Amino acid sequence: MLLAKLRYVPLTAGKVRNWLDLLWRYILAKTPLYSGDLFCQFRDGTKMVAPAESGACWPLFEVMMTDDYRLAELRLESAPTLIVDIGAHVGSAAVRLSRMFPQAAVVCYEPNPGTARYLRANLALNGVVADVVEAAVAGEPGTGNLEGSAGLATSTVLLSGKPDLSATRSACAELQRGDEPPAPSRPRARQDGL
């Protein structure tokens, strides 16, 4: 599996300034020798930190390096005034969209407390002022269970009922109705003056 991912090395080297250190730490993270975070300093100036787990790094890779969501092709008649990132994870989409639309207010929903810490760190690293709502978005308010890895910083699945969580760690998440995002608490202003 690790050898299959080596095909991404040239792409990573082209997009990430500290690619060699990142690659080294990513490989070490597959062993008991390293359990820290991965820090990416992209050539466009974006900085991101994520847990050294594949599930945590992959969404960052999809947004920042391979543009799987095709954000570079996004064409709007007018710039948005509000960006709402539902399931914001570590903030890669929120940060990238914030750079594309610097005047838009940003609201991020991330129900996973461990992941929300990384989200806040990445927003701060990039000077993005955003409201972070630690809740999931659903059709009706209530509570639900999050199922994820032991570190609670990788992908999570919102479950209803009483699932068997013996092999995973879970947390209870607040559910907010998804048809009306909250108004941002303050006007949008980048902390770095951009």
ROLO-152441 format. One line per field, with one value per atom (N, C-alpha, C): residue in one letter; chain; atom name; x, y, z. Coordinates in pm, 1 decimal, m for minus. Example, Ala and Ser with C-alpha at 12.3 -4.5 7.8 and 13.67 -1.06 7.14 Angstrom:
// residues 2
code: c(A	A	A	S	S	S);
unit: c(A	A	A	A	A	A);
site: c(N	CA	C	N	CA	C);
u: c(1319.0	1230.0	1320.0	1285.0	1367.0	1290.0);
v: c(m569.0	m450.0	m330.0	m225.0	m106.0	3.0);
w: c(780.0	780.0	780.0	708.0	714.0	787.0);
This chain:
// residues 194
code: c(M	M	M	L	L	L	L	L	L	A	A	A	K	K	K	L	L	L	R	R	R	Y	Y	Y	V	V	V	P	P	P	L	L	L	T	T	T	A	A	A	G	G	G	K	K	K	V	V	V	R	R	R	N	N	N	W	W	W	L	L	L	D	D	D	L	L	L	L	L	L	W	W	W	R	R	R	Y	Y	Y	I	I	I	L	L	L	A	A	A	K	K	K	T	T	T	P	P	P	L	L	L	Y	Y	Y	S	S	S	G	G	G	D	D	D	L	L	L	F	F	F	C	C	C	Q	Q	Q	F	F	F	R	R	R	D	D	D	G	G	G	T	T	T	K	K	K	M	M	M	V	V	V	A	A	A	P	P	P	A	A	A	E	E	E	S	S	S	G	G	G	A	A	A	C	C	C	W	W	W	P	P	P	L	L	L	F	F	F	E	E	E	V	V	V	M	M	M	M	M	M	T	T	T	D	D	D	D	D	D	Y	Y	Y	R	R	R	L	L	L	A	A	A	E	E	E	L	L	L	R	R	R	L	L	L	E	E	E	S	S	S	A	A	A	P	P	P	T	T	T	L	L	L	I	I	I	V	V	V	D	D	D	I	I	I	G	G	G	A	A	A	H	H	H	V	V	V	G	G	G	S	S	S	A	A	A	A	A	A	V	V	V	R	R	R	L	L	L	S	S	S	R	R	R	M	M	M	F	F	F	P	P	P	Q	Q	Q	A	A	A	A	A	A	V	V	V	V	V	V	C	C	C	Y	Y	Y	E	E	E	P	P	P	N	N	N	P	P	P	G	G	G	T	T	T	A	A	A	R	R	R	Y	Y	Y	L	L	L	R	R	R	A	A	A	N	N	N	L	L	L	A	A	A	L	L	L	N	N	N	G	G	G	V	V	V	V	V	V	A	A	A	D	D	D	V	V	V	V	V	V	E	E	E	A	A	A	A	A	A	V	V	V	A	A	A	G	G	G	E	E	E	P	P	P	G	G	G	T	T	T	G	G	G	N	N	N	L	L	L	E	E	E	G	G	G	S	S	S	A	A	A	G	G	G	L	L	L	A	A	A	T	T	T	S	S	S	T	T	T	V	V	V	L	L	L	L	L	L	S	S	S	G	G	G	K	K	K	P	P	P	D	D	D	L	L	L	S	S	S	A	A	A	T	T	T	R	R	R	S	S	S	A	A	A	C	C	C	A	A	A	E	E	E	L	L	L	Q	Q	Q	R	R	R	G	G	G	D	D	D	E	E	E	P	P	P	P	P	P	A	A	A	P	P	P	S	S	S	R	R	R	P	P	P	R	R	R	A	A	A	R	R	R	Q	Q	Q	D	D	D	G	G	G	L	L	L);
unit: c(A	A	A	A	A	A	A	A	A	A	A	A	A	A	A	A	A	A	A	A	A	A	A	A	A	A	A	A	A	A	A	A	A	A	A	A	A	A	A	A	A	A	A	A	A	A	A	A	A	A	A	A	A	A	A	A	A	A	A	A	A	A	A	A	A	A	A	A	A	A	A	A	A	A	A	A	A	A	A	A	A	A	A	A	A	A	A	A	A	A	A	A	A	A	A	A	A	A	A	A	A	A	A	A	A	A	A	A	A	A	A	A	A	A	A	A	A	A	A	A	A	A	A	A	A	A	A	A	A	A	A	A	A	A	A	A	A	A	A	A	A	A	A	A	A	A	A	A	A	A	A	A	A	A	A	A	A	A	A	A	A	A	A	A	A	A	A	A	A	A	A	A	A	A	A	A	A	A	A	A	A	A	A	A	A	A	A	A	A	A	A	A	A	A	A	A	A	A	A	A	A	A	A	A	A	A	A	A	A	A	A	A	A	A	A	A	A	A	A	A	A	A	A	A	A	A	A	A	A	A	A	A	A	A	A	A	A	A	A	A	A	A	A	A	A	A	A	A	A	A	A	A	A	A	A	A	A	A	A	A	A	A	A	A	A	A	A	A	A	A	A	A	A	A	A	A	A	A	A	A	A	A	A	A	A	A	A	A	A	A	A	A	A	A	A	A	A	A	A	A	A	A	A	A	A	A	A	A	A	A	A	A	A	A	A	A	A	A	A	A	A	A	A	A	A	A	A	A	A	A	A	A	A	A	A	A	A	A	A	A	A	A	A	A	A	A	A	A	A	A	A	A	A	A	A	A	A	A	A	A	A	A	A	A	A	A	A	A	A	A	A	A	A	A	A	A	A	A	A	A	A	A	A	A	A	A	A	A	A	A	A	A	A	A	A	A	A	A	A	A	A	A	A	A	A	A	A	A	A	A	A	A	A	A	A	A	A	A	A	A	A	A	A	A	A	A	A	A	A	A	A	A	A	A	A	A	A	A	A	A	A	A	A	A	A	A	A	A	A	A	A	A	A	A	A	A	A	A	A	A	A	A	A	A	A	A	A	A	A	A	A	A	A	A	A	A	A	A	A	A	A	A	A	A	A	A	A	A	A	A	A	A	A	A	A	A	A	A	A	A	A	A	A	A	A	A	A	A	A	A	A	A	A	A	A	A	A	A	A	A	A	A	A	A	A	A	A	A	A	A	A	A	A	A	A	A	A	A	A	A	A	A	A	A	A	A	A	A	A	A	A	A	A	A	A	A	A	A	A	A	A	A	A	A	A	A	A	A	A	A	A	A	A	A	A	A	A	A	A	A	A	A);
site: c(N	CA	C	N	CA	C	N	CA	C	N	CA	C	N	CA	C	N	CA	C	N	CA	C	N	CA	C	N	CA	C	N	CA	C	N	CA	C	N	CA	C	N	CA	C	N	CA	C	N	CA	C	N	CA	C	N	CA	C	N	CA	C	N	CA	C	N	CA	C	N	CA	C	N	CA	C	N	CA	C	N	CA	C	N	CA	C	N	CA	C	N	CA	C	N	CA	C	N	CA	C	N	CA	C	N	CA	C	N	CA	C	N	CA	C	N	CA	C	N	CA	C	N	CA	C	N	CA	C	N	CA	C	N	CA	C	N	CA	C	N	CA	C	N	CA	C	N	CA	C	N	CA	C	N	CA	C	N	CA	C	N	CA	C	N	CA	C	N	CA	C	N	CA	C	N	CA	C	N	CA	C	N	CA	C	N	CA	C	N	CA	C	N	CA	C	N	CA	C	N	CA	C	N	CA	C	N	CA	C	N	CA	C	N	CA	C	N	CA	C	N	CA	C	N	CA	C	N	CA	C	N	CA	C	N	CA	C	N	CA	C	N	CA	C	N	CA	C	N	CA	C	N	CA	C	N	CA	C	N	CA	C	N	CA	C	N	CA	C	N	CA	C	N	CA	C	N	CA	C	N	CA	C	N	CA	C	N	CA	C	N	CA	C	N	CA	C	N	CA	C	N	CA	C	N	CA	C	N	CA	C	N	CA	C	N	CA	C	N	CA	C	N	CA	C	N	CA	C	N	CA	C	N	CA	C	N	CA	C	N	CA	C	N	CA	C	N	CA	C	N	CA	C	N	CA	C	N	CA	C	N	CA	C	N	CA	C	N	CA	C	N	CA	C	N	CA	C	N	CA	C	N	CA	C	N	CA	C	N	CA	C	N	CA	C	N	CA	C	N	CA	C	N	CA	C	N	CA	C	N	CA	C	N	CA	C	N	CA	C	N	CA	C	N	CA	C	N	CA	C	N	CA	C	N	CA	C	N	CA	C	N	CA	C	N	CA	C	N	CA	C	N	CA	C	N	CA	C	N	CA	C	N	CA	C	N	CA	C	N	CA	C	N	CA	C	N	CA	C	N	CA	C	N	CA	C	N	CA	C	N	CA	C	N	CA	C	N	CA	C	N	CA	C	N	CA	C	N	CA	C	N	CA	C	N	CA	C	N	CA	C	N	CA	C	N	CA	C	N	CA	C	N	CA	C	N	CA	C	N	CA	C	N	CA	C	N	CA	C	N	CA	C	N	CA	C	N	CA	C	N	CA	C	N	CA	C	N	CA	C	N	CA	C	N	CA	C	N	CA	C	N	CA	C	N	CA	C	N	CA	C	N	CA	C	N	CA	C	N	CA	C	N	CA	C	N	CA	C	N	CA	C	N	CA	C	N	CA	C	N	CA	C	N	CA	C	N	CA	C	N	CA	C	N	CA	C	N	CA	C	N	CA	C	N	CA	C	N	CA	C	N	CA	C	N	CA	C	N	CA	C	N	CA	C	N	CA	C	N	CA	C	N	CA	C	N	CA	C);
u: c(83.3	0.0	87.3	191.3	279.1	349.2	391.5	457.0	362.3	234.5	136.7	123.0	140.8	127.8	250.4	359.2	479.6	456.0	353.9	323.9	283.6	247.6	208.7	327.3	446.5	563.5	591.1	591.9	617.0	512.8	385.7	279.7	302.6	334.8	359.8	478.7	585.5	704.2	673.4	582.6	545.8	456.3	380.3	283.3	324.2	415.1	448.4	595.3	621.8	760.5	840.1	782.1	852.2	819.2	812.4	765.6	853.9	983.9	1072.5	1050.8	1040.0	1011.0	873.3	775.7	640.4	640.6	709.1	717.2	784.4	893.7	965.6	875.8	805.8	717.5	598.9	547.8	436.2	479.8	599.7	652.1	675.6	737.1	760.3	629.9	523.8	394.9	337.0	386.0	340.4	409.8	500.4	574.2	544.2	585.9	567.9	664.9	751.2	852.8	799.9	684.1	635.1	484.9	440.2	295.9	251.7	334.1	302.2	214.4	208.2	127.2	211.4	142.4	207.3	181.0	284.7	272.8	305.8	214.9	234.7	246.5	350.9	365.4	360.2	245.6	223.8	295.8	325.9	399.5	318.6	185.4	103.0	94.5	163.8	164.1	70.8	m18.6	m110.1	m31.9	m72.2	m11.2	m122.0	m97.5	m197.9	m129.3	m197.4	m150.8	m262.0	m221.7	m318.0	m252.6	m333.8	m276.4	m207.1	m107.0	m31.8	m105.5	m228.7	m311.2	m364.4	m365.6	m412.0	m551.2	m642.4	m779.3	m788.5	m695.4	m695.7	m628.6	m529.4	m453.7	m520.1	m595.7	m647.7	m739.1	m835.2	m916.9	m833.0	m730.3	m641.2	m573.2	m529.5	m465.5	m563.8	m688.5	m789.9	m821.7	m823.7	m858.9	m739.2	m626.5	m512.2	m420.9	m416.9	m319.3	m381.8	m482.2	m539.0	m664.8	m714.5	m834.4	m950.3	m975.2	m1082.6	m1220.5	m1236.2	m1365.3	m1373.2	m1268.6	m1261.0	m1285.9	m1231.6	m1249.3	m1181.3	m1073.0	m1004.0	m1092.3	m1190.0	m1279.5	m1405.7	m1420.0	m1540.8	m1556.9	m1667.1	m1697.9	m1835.9	m1841.6	m1967.6	m1994.1	m2121.4	m2155.3	m2114.5	m2121.7	m2075.2	m2010.4	m1921.0	m1849.9	m1947.3	m1935.2	m2024.3	m1993.8	m2095.3	m2076.0	m2063.5	m2097.7	m2093.0	m2045.7	m1948.5	m1902.0	m1941.7	m2016.6	m2055.4	m1991.9	m1902.6	m1833.6	m1891.7	m1971.4	m2037.5	m1951.4	m1909.2	m1812.9	m1676.1	m1635.1	m1516.2	m1385.4	m1386.3	m1266.5	m1156.6	m1035.5	m926.4	m921.7	m1017.8	m1029.7	m970.2	m930.5	m866.4	m958.9	m1085.6	m1178.2	m1207.9	m1230.2	m1260.0	m1144.4	m1022.0	m905.2	m891.1	m905.9	m889.8	m998.2	m1123.0	m1231.6	m1214.9	m1165.1	m1140.6	m1036.6	m936.2	m836.1	m896.7	m989.2	m1052.8	m1151.8	m1219.0	m1322.9	m1293.8	m1194.5	m1148.6	m1250.6	m1352.1	m1450.8	m1566.9	m1575.3	m1687.3	m1667.4	m1776.3	m1774.8	m1767.8	m1709.7	m1690.8	m1751.8	m1834.1	m1890.4	m1855.7	m1792.9	m1752.1	m1826.4	m1886.0	m1947.5	m1855.8	m1816.0	m1734.8	m1773.8	m1842.9	m1892.8	m1787.7	m1677.6	m1575.5	m1484.1	m1483.8	m1404.6	m1254.6	m1199.5	m1057.3	m1024.5	m1109.3	m1089.0	m1111.5	m1206.1	m1233.2	m1111.1	m1030.2	m906.6	m810.9	m796.4	m711.7	m771.2	m902.4	m970.9	m938.9	m955.0	m925.1	m778.4	m690.0	m546.4	m517.0	m575.7	m549.5	m610.9	m726.1	m784.8	m691.4	m642.1	m552.3	m420.1	m363.6	m236.9	m246.6	m366.8	m385.9	m458.3	m476.3	m536.9	m683.3	m752.4	m894.0	m978.5	m1059.9	m1154.5	m1281.9	m1322.1	m1439.5	m1510.8	m1637.8	m1713.8	m1706.6	m1664.4	m1660.1	m1772.3	m1863.1	m1975.4	m1946.6	m1929.0	m1901.9	m2033.9	m2087.4	m2213.8	m2220.4	m2300.5	m2330.5	m2451.1	m2475.5	m2591.6	m2685.7	m2811.7	m2910.1	m3043.5	m3141.8	m3274.3	m3350.8	m3319.6	m3387.0	m3284.2	m3306.9	m3215.4	m3224.7	m3120.9	m3118.2	m2975.7	m2952.6	m2818.2	m2797.2	m2671.6	m2635.8	m2499.7	m2460.5	m2329.9	m2234.1	m2111.9	m2005.8	m1920.7	m1889.5	m1799.5	m1675.1	m1558.4	m1434.6	m1318.2	m1199.3	m1080.3	m1056.4	m963.3	m934.5	m894.3	m827.2	m784.3	m892.7	m1006.6	m1117.2	m1072.8	m980.1	m937.1	m942.6	m993.5	m1007.7	m1153.8	m1190.7	m1329.1	m1421.8	m1540.6	m1639.0	m1768.4	m1847.4	m1976.9	m2080.3	m2185.6	m2292.7	m2388.7	m2412.3	m2495.5	m2617.2	m2724.3	m2841.2	m2859.5	m2942.6	m2963.1	m2847.2	m2827.4	m2720.3	m2626.1	m2529.7	m2437.2	m2335.6	m2273.8	m2165.8	m2038.1	m1992.9	m1874.9	m1755.5	m1756.2	m1650.0	m1512.2	m1505.1	m1375.3	m1335.8	m1421.5	m1393.3	m1418.6	m1386.6	m1416.6	m1532.9	m1624.3	m1738.0	m1757.5	m1832.1	m1866.4	m2008.5	m2074.4	m2209.0	m2198.1	m2278.6	m2274.2	m2409.6	m2405.5	m2526.6	m2562.7	m2690.7	m2737.8	m2809.6	m2776.7	m2845.7	m2918.4	m3033.7	m3110.8	m3029.1	m3023.0	m2933.8	m2989.9	m3114.8	m3170.9	m3142.9	m3088.0	m3062.2	m2934.7	m2818.5	m2695.7	m2701.6	m2630.3	m2632.1	m2563.0	m2604.5	m2536.2	m2398.5	m2296.9	m2163.6	m2165.9	m2087.3	m2090.5	m2015.9	m1935.3	m1859.4	m1833.8	m1808.0	m1777.6	m1647.2	m1635.3	m1517.6	m1398.8	m1288.2	m1164.4	m1049.4	m961.7	m847.0	m754.0	m701.1	m611.8	m477.9	m438.1	m307.5	m313.2	m430.3	m445.7	m463.2	m471.0	m490.5	m634.1);
v: c(m119.8	0.0	125.6	126.4	242.1	262.9	153.9	164.7	222.3	187.2	240.2	391.4	441.5	585.5	664.3	594.4	663.5	734.9	694.8	763.2	909.1	942.6	1079.5	1168.0	1111.5	1188.7	1305.4	1286.9	1403.1	1513.6	1477.0	1576.7	1650.0	1575.2	1635.3	1729.8	1687.6	1772.1	1901.5	1896.5	2016.3	2111.8	2061.9	2144.9	2180.3	2103.1	2120.1	2156.7	2267.8	2311.7	2210.8	2164.1	2073.0	1926.6	1893.3	1761.8	1647.6	1667.9	1560.4	1528.3	1631.2	1612.2	1547.8	1593.1	1538.8	1390.5	1354.6	1215.2	1129.5	1180.3	1107.7	1083.3	1184.6	1169.2	1077.6	1084.9	998.4	851.6	822.6	686.1	642.9	730.6	698.4	673.6	742.9	728.3	588.3	515.3	377.8	280.2	332.7	251.8	304.4	233.2	285.4	398.9	438.2	539.0	681.6	706.0	844.6	846.4	932.3	944.5	1090.0	1177.7	1320.0	1359.0	1487.9	1542.3	1562.8	1578.3	1612.8	1760.6	1833.6	1975.3	1993.3	2054.1	2079.4	2229.2	2268.9	2407.4	2408.6	2450.3	2447.5	2563.6	2544.7	2646.3	2774.5	2766.7	2888.0	2966.0	2917.9	2985.7	2924.1	2835.1	2768.6	2675.7	2673.3	2583.8	2499.9	2371.1	2281.0	2180.1	2144.6	2040.8	1936.6	1809.5	1699.6	1585.1	1499.3	1381.7	1294.4	1222.1	1135.6	1003.2	1013.0	896.2	913.0	805.6	814.6	874.8	830.6	881.2	1029.9	1082.1	1225.0	1305.4	1247.0	1318.8	1317.0	1213.1	1197.6	1312.7	1358.0	1472.6	1597.9	1619.4	1732.3	1717.3	1597.2	1568.5	1593.9	1547.4	1563.0	1709.4	1792.1	1933.0	2015.5	1996.7	2084.4	2041.1	1912.4	1867.2	1814.5	1728.5	1672.1	1745.3	1838.7	1917.3	1828.0	1721.7	1628.8	1695.7	1805.2	1875.0	1981.8	1993.3	2084.7	2230.0	2269.3	2406.7	2505.7	2465.5	2554.4	2589.8	2504.8	2528.8	2604.8	2634.9	2699.6	2839.0	2861.4	2991.8	3035.3	3149.7	3202.7	3338.3	3372.7	3504.4	3616.5	3591.2	3690.0	3615.1	3681.9	3619.3	3591.8	3477.6	3448.4	3537.3	3560.9	3637.8	3545.9	3417.3	3320.6	3186.4	3128.4	2993.0	2908.2	2800.6	2707.7	2573.7	2528.5	2401.6	2301.8	2209.3	2108.9	1983.6	1942.8	1833.5	1885.9	1993.4	2070.1	1994.9	1886.9	1806.6	1897.0	1895.3	1977.5	2115.4	2145.1	2279.6	2302.6	2198.5	2220.2	2292.2	2252.0	2319.0	2461.1	2480.0	2613.8	2709.3	2663.2	2748.2	2779.3	2677.4	2700.2	2793.8	2771.7	2859.2	3000.3	3011.8	3142.9	3220.6	3150.6	3216.0	3258.6	3177.5	3209.3	3325.2	3332.8	3434.3	3504.2	3591.0	3648.8	3737.7	3786.6	3872.0	3794.4	3664.3	3584.0	3549.8	3551.9	3501.7	3349.0	3286.8	3141.5	3081.3	2977.1	2899.8	2753.7	2689.4	2549.1	2463.7	2355.8	2256.8	2135.7	2098.8	1978.3	1918.0	1804.3	1747.2	1675.5	1638.0	1560.1	1653.3	1645.3	1738.7	1734.5	1616.5	1605.4	1671.7	1650.7	1710.5	1861.4	1905.5	2049.4	2124.3	2059.4	2124.0	2150.0	2053.2	2072.2	2178.2	2176.8	2276.0	2416.8	2440.0	2572.3	2610.1	2513.6	2540.5	2580.1	2510.1	2540.4	2672.7	2705.0	2835.6	2945.1	2929.5	3029.1	3037.2	2922.4	2920.9	3000.9	3006.0	3070.3	3204.2	3253.6	3384.3	3390.9	3278.2	3274.4	3293.7	3396.2	3419.8	3344.8	3251.2	3168.8	3132.6	3104.7	3048.7	2897.7	2829.5	2683.6	2635.7	2557.3	2501.5	2352.9	2312.3	2170.9	2095.7	2068.4	1996.5	1937.1	1832.7	1776.5	1849.9	1834.4	1896.4	1784.0	1797.2	1694.2	1760.0	1679.6	1730.1	1779.3	1726.8	1764.3	1778.4	1870.2	1880.8	1757.3	1731.5	1617.4	1580.0	1452.6	1402.7	1275.9	1242.4	1120.1	1074.9	956.8	903.4	916.2	956.8	959.9	836.7	771.0	657.4	696.0	676.1	712.1	635.6	675.2	607.8	645.2	577.0	601.3	745.5	809.9	947.5	1049.7	1005.4	1094.1	1211.1	1188.4	1295.7	1254.3	1137.7	1094.5	1106.5	1043.8	1048.9	991.2	1046.0	995.3	968.2	882.7	848.6	877.0	947.8	975.8	858.5	803.2	685.2	715.0	643.1	654.5	520.3	517.1	393.9	365.5	237.9	197.7	102.5	156.6	70.9	5.1	m102.5	m167.2	m89.5	m17.9	65.5	7.2	m122.4	m182.7	m169.1	m166.4	m157.0	m12.8	79.7	219.2	305.0	430.6	527.1	610.4	645.9	723.0	845.7	937.6	1058.3	1095.5	1164.6	1211.4	1345.6	1364.7	1490.1	1558.3	1688.8	1768.3	1776.5	1766.4	1780.1	1913.0	1986.9	2111.6	2098.9	2159.3	2155.8	2221.4	2157.5	2201.1	2298.0	2341.8	2428.1	2576.5	2613.2	2753.9	2766.3	2791.9	2806.9	2932.1	2933.3	3053.2	3168.6	3287.1	3404.6	3410.9	3445.1	3457.9	3560.9	3535.7	3622.7	3753.9	3760.7	3883.0	3894.8	4014.6	4029.9	3959.9	3922.5	3849.8	3943.3	3907.4	3982.7	3886.3	3876.9	3786.8	3845.4	3759.8	3804.8	3851.9	3802.2	3839.2	3960.0	4021.4	4141.9	4116.3	3989.1	3959.8	3973.8);
w: c(0.0	0.0	0.0	82.2	87.5	m46.6	m109.9	m240.5	m345.0	m338.0	m432.6	m417.5	m296.7	m272.9	m318.3	m348.8	m396.4	m528.9	m603.1	m729.3	m706.0	m580.9	m548.8	m511.5	m502.1	m461.8	m555.9	m689.3	m776.9	m760.4	m747.3	m725.9	m594.2	m489.3	m358.8	m364.6	m430.6	m441.8	m515.9	m610.2	m685.1	m607.9	m512.4	m440.8	m298.1	m238.4	m97.4	m83.1	m13.9	7.6	90.1	197.5	288.6	256.9	128.3	85.5	136.2	142.4	185.6	333.8	417.5	559.5	577.0	499.1	505.6	469.7	362.0	319.5	426.7	481.9	586.1	707.1	753.4	869.6	838.7	715.8	676.2	680.1	631.8	635.6	780.0	860.7	1001.8	1077.4	1037.6	1105.0	1086.8	989.3	966.9	1062.4	1143.8	1240.8	1380.8	1483.9	1620.9	1655.2	1561.4	1589.7	1593.1	1529.3	1519.7	1538.9	1625.1	1646.8	1645.6	1591.2	1590.3	1473.8	1449.3	1341.7	1216.4	1105.9	980.1	952.3	920.2	888.4	741.4	666.0	523.0	500.6	433.9	393.0	240.3	187.6	43.4	m24.0	m148.8	m224.3	m243.6	m232.0	m244.1	m113.2	m7.9	121.8	224.0	182.6	274.8	366.9	493.4	592.5	653.3	665.7	722.5	812.7	921.3	1011.7	1023.3	1025.7	1035.6	1111.1	1170.1	1235.4	1130.9	1171.8	1080.4	1059.3	1015.8	985.9	844.4	767.3	628.3	618.7	703.5	698.2	724.1	801.6	832.1	722.0	657.6	554.8	418.2	390.3	254.5	211.0	292.1	248.5	221.3	299.6	277.1	140.3	108.9	m19.4	m134.6	m118.0	m223.0	m252.8	m151.6	m170.3	m215.2	m149.5	m172.1	m286.4	m317.3	m416.7	m544.8	m536.1	m659.0	m704.1	m624.8	m656.0	m700.2	m624.0	m656.2	m659.6	m587.2	m585.3	m694.6	m774.1	m888.5	m849.0	m736.2	m689.9	m784.1	m848.9	m942.4	m1062.3	m1091.9	m1205.2	m1165.1	m1038.6	m988.3	m1047.8	m1116.0	m1176.0	m1128.3	m1064.0	m1012.5	m1075.7	m1090.2	m1145.7	m1052.4	m924.0	m826.3	m710.7	m642.0	m530.4	m416.7	m351.7	m239.2	m119.5	m39.3	83.5	203.8	184.5	293.6	239.6	307.2	278.7	398.5	374.5	480.2	447.0	531.3	512.4	610.9	558.9	642.6	642.5	760.2	770.9	733.5	798.7	760.1	778.9	854.3	879.0	933.8	877.8	930.2	865.0	778.6	723.6	586.0	514.5	384.7	286.9	278.7	186.4	233.4	363.0	414.9	388.8	410.7	387.1	238.9	155.5	10.9	m42.6	m4.5	m50.3	5.0	126.7	184.6	103.6	53.0	m31.9	m166.2	m215.8	m344.3	m331.4	m216.3	m192.6	m59.8	m55.3	72.0	142.8	73.3	139.1	200.0	173.8	224.6	371.5	446.6	584.2	577.0	677.9	677.9	804.1	784.9	895.4	868.6	966.1	952.7	1054.3	1007.2	1094.4	1101.7	1221.1	1241.4	1375.7	1374.5	1499.6	1582.5	1522.8	1591.1	1671.2	1803.3	1884.9	1854.0	1830.7	1798.5	1666.3	1568.7	1437.4	1442.8	1523.4	1536.1	1589.3	1672.8	1721.3	1604.4	1515.4	1397.2	1304.7	1290.5	1208.1	1257.3	1386.4	1442.5	1422.8	1441.9	1423.3	1278.7	1183.3	1042.8	999.4	1051.3	1021.8	1073.5	1196.7	1255.5	1178.8	1141.1	1065.6	935.4	878.7	749.9	759.6	881.4	900.2	862.4	867.6	831.7	956.6	955.9	1064.4	1027.5	1113.2	1083.7	1212.7	1200.8	1310.9	1298.1	1402.9	1403.2	1493.5	1436.7	1510.3	1529.0	1653.3	1680.4	1685.8	1567.7	1554.2	1414.9	1403.1	1272.4	1215.7	1088.6	1024.6	981.1	1017.2	984.8	954.0	917.2	885.7	1006.7	1122.1	1246.5	1357.6	1453.8	1567.5	1655.7	1730.7	1821.4	1852.5	1880.3	1904.5	1823.5	1801.0	1729.5	1775.8	1737.8	1774.7	1658.2	1689.0	1589.4	1607.3	1499.1	1503.4	1426.7	1486.0	1419.1	1477.8	1438.5	1489.2	1634.2	1695.9	1837.4	1863.8	1767.6	1786.1	1759.6	1709.2	1675.1	1588.1	1498.6	1410.0	1264.1	1236.2	1097.8	1059.3	952.6	906.2	1012.9	1021.0	1114.9	1040.7	1097.2	1041.1	1148.1	1112.2	1206.1	1204.7	1319.3	1332.1	1417.1	1390.3	1477.2	1547.4	1648.3	1722.0	1815.1	1845.8	1936.7	1863.2	1788.3	1714.8	1807.9	1759.6	1833.7	1809.0	1908.2	1894.4	1968.1	1992.1	2071.6	2007.3	1874.5	1806.8	1775.8	1807.5	1775.0	1896.8	1882.9	1987.6	1936.8	2022.2	1976.2	2063.8	2010.4	2084.5	2046.6	2133.7	2103.9	2033.1	1931.1	1856.0	1859.6	1871.9	1860.9	1713.7	1682.7	1545.4	1532.2	1428.7	1401.0	1268.9	1260.3	1136.7	1026.1	909.7	804.1	703.8	718.3	615.3	637.4	751.7	780.5	862.6	797.5	875.4	960.6	1072.2	1156.6	1085.5	1116.9	1063.1	1126.6	1049.7	1109.0	1220.9	1324.7	1441.0	1419.2	1315.1	1288.7	1138.9	1090.2	948.8	914.1	791.0	742.5	729.4	792.8	778.0	800.0	706.2	722.9	828.6	911.7	1018.6	964.3	847.4	794.1	702.0	689.7	610.0	461.7	418.2	276.2	235.7);
